[in-house]
Amino acid sequence: MKHTSAAEKQTTEPFLSDVKTLRERARQHIERGVVSKTYVGDVARTIELLQTVLATELVCVLRYTQHSIAATGLASEGVKTEFAAHAKEEQEHAMAVAERISQLGGQPNFDPKGLASRSASEYATGSDLVAMIRENLIAERIAVDHYRELIRFFGDDDPTTRVMIESILAVEEEHANDMQDLLATHEGAKS
């Protein structure tokens, strides 16, 4: 069996498609949108996983929003503001994920029925400020671990989805850090 060198392979299998080939491929199966021959991921599985991410982000929006309204006590104003800011960022994540599901030919699932069961994180309200902070920290840790797994799963098979999840992960790590700081600040003075 003859070994093919990299130089020989380049002459028989070009690294980049020529423009004519790209144009011809683009005209084939246009009903598939962005999912072309060069998409090597499993579209159905990707959509299924992104539905979980969407549900997780929506549950986080709801939890942070509820906490931003329900938090009480002398020390709650700054925390309430932080919760509201996080809710807004989680909403932005949900919209980005929903758009990606749509790009891949899926229907984003915004149905509130079953939302909690589709989400990786849980919806927990917390009985006081510290409990709310703790629940948000737990939820962020779940999201961080889940999204790290998804980044490894998508790898080079779906770089667009991977990069989107990476950018969401960076914000979720910031959220976890914020909640850790708030927990350290408020744990001794329950409000």
N, C-alpha and C positions, 0 to 999 in steps of 0.2 A: 504494500500500500504506500503510495507516494504522498509525502507530506506537502501541502500547499503553503508556500510562504506568504507573508502578508503582501509583499509586492506583487506576486502572481495573482493573489486573490483580488487585489485592487484592479488589475487589468481585466479580469473576468466578471467581477461583481463590483460595480462602482459604489463607493461609499454614499454618494449623493445621487439622487435620481436626476436625469436630465429634465429640462424644462418641458419638453414635449411629453414625456411620461407623466410628470406631475399634472399637466393640463388634462391629459386623457383620464387619469385616475380621478381627478376632481369632478369630472362629468359623469362618472359612474355612481349609481346609487345615491343621488343627491338628496333623496328623501331621508337619508340617515343623518343629515346634518353634519356635526363634527366627527361622528363615528365613521371613519373611513378605514380602508385596508390597513393603514399604518397604526391604527389603534389596536394595541395588543392586549389590553385589559379585558376582563369579563364585564361587559356593560351591565348585565342584569345584576350581578353581584355588587358592582360599584354602586348602582342606584340603591340597592337594598341597604348597603352600609351607609350611604349618604342619608337615607331616610332616618336611620338611627341617629346620625349626627344632627340632622334637622330637629328631631324630637328632643334630643339632649339640649340643644340651644334654646328651643322654645320653652322647655321646662325651666331652664336657667333664667330666661327673660321673666317668666311668671314669678319665680321664687324671689329674684332680686327686686322686682317691682313691688311685690307684696311686702317684702322686708323694708323697702324704702318708705313705705307708707305706714307700716305697723310699728316700726321701731320707736320706742319712747324713752324718756329719761333725759337728764341734763346733758349727758355726754353723747346723745344720739344724733345731733344735727350733722356733724361731719360724717358720721357713718352712713346716715340716710343719703347724703349727697353721693358718697362712694357707691352705695348700692344702686342708686339711680343711674350713675354713669356706667356701671357694669351692665345693668339691664339694657341700656342703649347699645353697648358694644356687642352684647349677646344677640340682640335683634339684628345688627349688621351681619353677624356671622350667619344667622339663620337665613337671611336673604341671599347671601353669597352661596350658601349650600343649596338653597332652593333653585337658584339660577343654574347651578352646575347640574343638578338633577334634570332640569328642563333641557339644558344643552345636550345631555346624553340621551334625550328622548323619553325621559320619565315624567311622571306627574308628582310634584312635591306634595307630600301628605301633611296637610295642615289640620286634618280632622282632629278635634279635641278628644273624640272617643278613642281610647287606647293610647293616648299620648304618653302617659306615665309608663306604660308597659313597653313602649318603643324606645324610651329614653334610657341612656346608660346611667344618668344621674337620677336622683329621687327628688320629689317635691316635698320639702319639709319646711314648716314655717318657723319653728323655734319659739320658745315661750318667753324669752327675754333677749336683750341685745347680744349678749355673749353667745347664747344658743344659736341665734341667727347667723352670727359671724362664723361659728363653728360649722353649721350646716353648709354655708357657702364655701368654706374651705374644703370640706369633704367633697362637695360636688365638683369643685375645681380640680381636686386631686384625681377624681374619677375621670373627668374629661381629659386631663393631661395624659394619664396612662392610656386611655382609650385612643386618643389621637396619635400618640407615639406608635402604638400598634398599627394604626391605619397607615401612617407614613411608611412604615416598613412594608406593609402589605402592598401598597400602591407602587412603591419603588420606581422603577423605570417603565413599568407597564402603563402608567397613567400619570405622567409628570405634572399635568395641569391640576389634577385633583390633589396630588401629593403636595404641590406648592401651596395650594389653597389651604389645605389642612395644616401645613407648616406655619403659615401666617396666622391662622386661628390659634394654633398651639402656643405661639409666642405670646399672644394676648392672654390666653388662659393661664400661662405660667405667671404673667404679671398679676393677674387677678388672684391667683393662689398666694403670691407673695404679699399682696395688699391685705388679704384676709389673715394671713399669718401675722403681719404687723399689727393689724387691728386687734386680733385675738390677744397678742402679747400686751397691748396697751390697756385693753378693757377687761381682761380676765379677772383681775383683782378687784375691780369695782363694778359689780353687776348692777345694771340699771333696770 
